[in-house]
Amino acid sequence: MYDIGIINGKVYIDGKYNKVNIYIEDETISLISKDLLEAKTIYDCKNDLVIPGIIDPHTHFELDLKTTSSKDDFYTGSISAIYGGVTTIIDFIDPVDNALDLEANLNKRINQAKKSLVDFKFHACLKNPKGNIEEIVKKMKDLNLSTVKIFTTYSDSLRRTYDKEIKELLTYSKTNNFLVTAHIEDDEQIKIPNTFVPSDINVSRPSSSETDEAIKIAKMVQETNGNLYMVHLSSGNTIKKLVNDFPKIINKNFKIESCPHYFLFNNSKYKKQNNYLYLMAPPLRSKKEQNTLKKHIDYIDTIGTDHCPFNSDEKNQKLLKDIPFGIGGVEHSFDVMYSIFKEAIIDKMTLNVARTHNLYPKKGIIKEGSDADIFIYKLKKKKITEDHSQANYTVYQNTNVLGEVITTLVRGKFVLKDKVLFNNVGKYINEVK
Ligand SMILES: [Zn+2]
């Protein structure tokens, strides 16, 4: 007898809904069948949607900024995730410039994440690694890390990795089969003088700073034939230019992630009094760019939230330089993106993420033998009114959406069942062997 039967649902497999039942044994999907079979627990979906658990490849739980830290730790952040149908997150280790610190920081993060209710994995992260690339690459291999994040900006906080090292990393990424994950903004175009206030954000971080740097990096990818993943693409101009000028590499060895907030909002928010609540890097762009981004959705490989919330009082500062950048979103990404793009968004939040970040076929798909990471989505027009993040506000409050997550299973365990939360122990998911 099976442990769990998920019956009478519309199950998302291979890009369409199927009227099949899912039978789970222990942590995995054991059988997908049209037959009605016996199981210890039967969950009747009553024709709701059954979708693979969302994988959020970009969260910042327990991010230490010295003066403050992001408001969700791995416990509260993962609760918020569960309410959004998210069953796996990929977070970051603190940036390092040498191999020794890489291992120490990874262990520190794994330790912090032990209280997570969802499964988790980490991107390695660098700050100006200079001559240490080779030993870092070696260490990544030892630690089974398949991605490494770099910043092309933040030279003021010494986190910038320079072109020579980026090129070196890209060259290694091909031979050693890893992914260079990049925050792409031209450091020289970014300025935050002491006089800038929140409404100056688009002057401080212009959209050209992203577009120009992305072109430069794309050329490097072409030259080295390396593997790159651009995080949080914000600008319609950037995606348009990349698609036009680099068709041979875009969505192949130059993958692109964007975030829900760039699709839902534009920089008219910065004209309002509460503009500080919408500050993140890169910032929201013009309405025109927002529309261009939406039109290019087919060229966005994955959706990540960049979940990094702060309280409204921390963000409510007069000067731009004093404001912690980042917003929450892990709980609302599917609601928001599904409401804009319907079924076209599902693979970008499940299958594509699993494939890109070395989690396939364990994660990202409803398939016999895969982890039983599943959520049930009830279609009904509503406004977002709930938020389980520890931050005291969400930019998504009152957003119109088409449904809600009512049940979430992580590796065969109901962690949310008909909107009732149960505790769970998330697992450190390293590479798929
Ligand atoms: Zn981020």
Residues whose N, C-alpha, C, O or C-beta is under 5 A from the ligand:
A	BS01	ZN	D306
